[in-house]
């Protein structure tokens, strides 16, 4: 079964189960922040929802997969597919006395961050809005205290940031200071952007061969500014909707820093439409409130359209391999005063 037919069949069946003639309002949720935390939200409200909530988890429910049904209360359920981290299937509950049904399907089995088909039915559409606000509040609460952990958007989980300061950014000349000025001045300028009626967003692109310090620079930035650090990983398969979800996530937690490593892989992906990506960057629905930083080992593979508008990547920093002076400074930093200057200079010369 094709994915499009699978989606059409699911929507048609859902509408039959919850017809408008019976007072149901049915919609497809393209994006709902914190939806993966819905079982947790219901558990927190267990006195209110215990009798009206159940979960049927359809594991690997997709157009080319087999299905395994599990049914349990989300207050006590554990095991594959029933955790707070993610779930698929159907949740029935009453929100402030209004019945809500959320049905979530897995579209691409086998990927760590698949696309989802999420359908909702309720007798009062304001109940969906109120539940959405509660999910956003819970999501932001869970993100508090994680300023030194990077939230991985495609793959899930967190990466602990290294304990590095701006002095650990070893780059030629005043390049490190220039990067710092660009980042800090942007984060301080939100009111100025609003006065000028400009979207509060910038893009920095770090290019150069592997080993030049691009990823280290990004980590140092995220570890030393007051902004929510997010990483859009491209190690796993990615599609247009994954990118849009990442932009929405960053915009929901301002100020944020969204790091996209290996941008050239994204722009060369057959599953990502360049027109869609450009529209996300500066279309009618502009996501703002964050600084996007991208890295690339092969900038020549990046579509030039990404570099010709300030709302995309308005500043490009070139990271070459460290020269003799940078190698000496790096050795001195790592050596922590254990080595003589002459030894550091000789080591720097020997590592050309």
N, C-alpha and C positions, 0 to 999 in steps of 0.2 A: 504494500500500500504506500502511495506517495505521501509525503509529509503534508502537502496542501489538502489532499483528500481526507487524511486523518483528522486534521484540524476542522475541516468543514463538517465531518461526521460527528465529531465531539460537540461542536457548537449546536448543530441541529438537534442532537439527542438531548442536550442540556435544556434547550428551549422547550422541547416537548415535555420534559419533566416539570418545568417551572413556567407554565404558560402565562402570558399577560392577562388572559381572561380570568385567571385565578388571583390576579392582583400582584403577580411577581414582576419585579424590575430586574432584568437580566443584562449583564454587560461583560465584556472581556477586559480584564485588567492588563494593559500593556506593561505597566510598571507600577509596583507598589513597594515602597521602601520598607525593608524590615519584614517582608512577608515570610521569610524563612523562620522568623521568630514568633510566628503566630501561635504555635503550640505552647511556647513559653508564656506568651501573654495570657492565654486561656488558663494555664496552670496558676498564674498569679491571681486569677479571678475565680479560683476553683469553687468557692462558696456560691458564686452567682451562676456558674456555667456547668457544674458537675453533672446535673441531670440531663442537660440538653446538648451536650457536646460528645461527639464520637469521631473517630478517625478511621477511615479505611485507606490504607496505604497501598497503592498499586505500584509495586517495584518494577522498574524498567518498562513502564507503560509507554509504548511508542509505536510508530508505524511499522517498525521492523523488529519487534521484540516480543518476548513472551511476558506473561503477566503473573505476578504472585500477589494475592490479596491477603492483607493482614487487617484485623479490625480490633481496635482497643481504645480505651480512653487516653487522650493525650496527657492526662495528669500523671499517669503511671507508666505509659508505654516507653519502652526502650528497645534498642536493637536497630538493625538496618532500616533506614528510611524513617524511623520514628523519633529521631533525636531533634534537638533544638537547631542543629546546624542546617538541616534541610529536610524536606518532606515532600511527598507526592501523594495524591489521592483526594479524599473529600473530607472536609471539616464542616460539621453542622453545629450551630450554636445560636444562642440568643444574645444579642448585644443591646443592652438597655431595654430588654423586653421585645426587641424586633428580631425575627428569625433571619439568619444569614447562612448561606451555603457557599463555601469556597471550594472549587474543584481545580486541582492543579495536576497537569500532565507533563511527563518527561518526553521531550521531542527528539532528543539525540542521545540515546543510550551509549555509554562508553566514554563520554567527555566529562572532565571534572567540573566544568561550568556550562551546562547545556542551556539551550533556550527552553522556555517553559510556556505552555498554554495554560493560562489562569482565567477561570470563569467565575462569576459571582452572581448570586441571586438573592434578592431581599424584598421585603414588603415595603421598605422605606429607604430610598437611596441615601438619605442623610445618615443612616446607620453605617453605611460603607465609609462615608467621609469621616465620621466620628471614630470608627475603628482604625482607619488609616492614620489619623492624628495620634492615636494611642500607640500604634506601631512605630511611628516616627519618633515619638518620645522615648519609647523603650529602646529603640535602636541607638539614639543619641546617648542614653544612659549607659548602655553597654560599651559605647565607644569612649566614654570618659575614662581618664586614667591610663589611656593607651597612647599618650603622646609620643612615647619612645618606641612604639611598635608600629610597623607598617602593615596596613590592612591590604591583603592580596585579593584583588577583585576577580581575577580569573584563575581559579584554583583553590581559593578559600584559605583561611588561616591568617596568621600574623608572622611577621619577621621582625626580630628584635634589632633595633638600630644600634650600631656600634657607638661607644662612648668617645666620640671624636669632636674636637672643636675646630673653629675656623683656622687656627694655627696649623692644623694637620692637613690643610689643603695646600699641597706643594705644587705650584704651577709657575710657569715663567713670568717674569716681570710683574705687572700689577693685574694680571688676569684673574687671580683669586679674589682680589679686592673688588674688581669690576663686577664679577659674578655676585659677590655679596651685596654690593650696592644695588644691583638690579633687583635682587630678590627682596631685600629689606625695604627699599623705596616703594616697590609695588605693594607690599603688604600694609604699608602705612598710608597708601593713597586712595583708600576706598571712597572717602568723602569727595575727593577731587574727581574721581571717575563719575560719581553720581551727579556732581554739579555740571560736568561736561556732557552728561547723558550718554556716557560710554559704558559698555558692558565691562564689569570689573573682572577682567581676565587678561592674562598674558601668556605667551609661550616662549620658552627658551629651548634651543636645540643644541645638544652637545654632540659633535661629530669628531671622528678620528679613529685611528687603528686601535685594536684591543690593547690594553695595558697603559693607555694614556691617562687614565684617571677619571673617566666620564662617570662611571657608576659610583666611585668613591666621592666625587664632588656632589652628586645627587644625594647620597646618604648623609654627607656632612650638612648639606642644606637642610634636609628634613629633620636632622637631629638638633639643629640650633635655631630654629625659628618657631614661633607660636602659630602653627598651622597643622591641620590634620593630615598626616602622611598616608597616601594611598598608592598602590602599585597595580598597574594593569599589566599582568604577565602575558607575554605572547608565546610562552613555551608550549601551550596547548592550543588546540584549534579555536579560532575566534571568528565571530560573525558581526555583522552590523549592529545587531541588537545588544551584543555584549559590550561594544564600545559605547552605545547610547546609555546603557545601564551604568557604566563607569562614570560617564559625564554627569549623569543625574546624581549619583552617589556623591561625587565631589562637590557638586553645586548645593547639595543638601547639608553639607557640613562646613560652611565657610568660616574662616578662610581655610582652604585646603591646598595641598600640593599633590598633583596627580603625576606620577612618574610612569612614562611609557618607554620601556627598554626595547632596543632594536626596532625602531620605527620603520626601517626599511622592510622588515618582515611583514609588518602590517600593510604597508602600501602595496606590496607585491602579492598579497594574499588574494586568491581567486574568490574567496568568500566575503571580501570587503569591497564595496563599491566606492570609488573615489568621490563620486558626486554626493553620496550619502555622508561620507566623512566630512567633506567640505561644508555641507549643509549643517552638520552638527556643530562645526566650529564657528560658523558665522551666519547661520540661516535665520529664519523668522523667530524660531524658538531658541534663543541663545542661552546656553547654560553658563552661568557666571559664578564668581565667588571663589575662584581657585586659580593657581598658577600651574600650568602644565609644563613639565620638563620631559623632553624626549631625548633618547640617545640613539646613535647610529654608527655602526662600523663602516657602512657603505653608503654614504650620503648620495652618491651618484644614482642610486636606485630609487630615491625619494622623488615623487612627483613634484615638479617645480611649483605647481599651483599651491602647495602647502606653504611655500616660503614667500609668497608675494602679497600677503595681507597681514597687517599687524595683529588681527584677531587670531591668526593661526600660530606661526612661529616667527616672531618679529625680531629675534636676536639669535644669531648663530655663533657659538664659541667653538673654535677649532682646538682640539686636544692632540698634540703631537706626542711622540715618545719622549720621555724625560731626557733633557740634556744633561751635560756634566754637572752644572750647578744644581739642577733639581735633584739629581741622584745623590749628590753630596748632602744636600739639605734633608733629603728623605732618610739617608743612612744616619745622619746626626739625630734626627727625630726618633728613629727606631732604636738607636744605640743608647739613648737616654744618658749621655755624658760618660759612657764607659770607654770611649775611644778617643785618641788624640786627633787633632785636626789633620796632621800629616797622613795618618792612617786612613781617615775618611776621604781625603783628597785622592790618595792612591787607589782606594777602592772604587771611587767614582770614575776615575780614568780607566780602570780595568774593566768596567762594566759597560763600556760603550757598545 
